[in-house]
Amino acid sequence: MIKSGKGGGNTRTGLVFEGKMDLSSFLAKQNGYAVDGDSVLYNGKLVARVFKKHGFYRFLKEIGIDWTKIISKRLFPDDSIFVLIKNTMYIIECKFQQVVGSADEKLQTCDFKKKQYQKLLAQANMDVEYIYLLSEWFRNPKYKDVLDYIQSVRCQYYFEYIPLSKLGLPVPENTNWEE
């Protein structure tokens, strides 16, 4: 159950939080991981920093970026994680749906939002990746064009699961990844 539904069905080495918990809580429960505030530690070593909504803007302020001088309106990521070794901020938007609704149209905004985040983080020389974590609802063939579009603008999507390795995070050994 990874991007575009290809491969990986038997190996669960990633974020399987399915909208039931945030990224920080999920990581804190994994072997070798600990979360202290926004710091993500693996075997005691700082590997990332994780932010939700307003936390992202506290991070910008901490690194000397005044968002009001760069973009006209704040965007609030569901989750974001800055992975130190990759110097990359991953913006993760969770879209879980069981009936037709507004999430349909929101999927079409990834290009604009990624560019806004890139503008915000350009002076910090950080790369930005924009990822949707989607529910199974979006496997319906009527979303094919939107999913193709997401990939065409160099954004990504995964169904129910994002591999830790995709985020550049260490994958714990001897982990039982069953749901």
Disulfide bonds with the S-S distance in Angstrom:
none
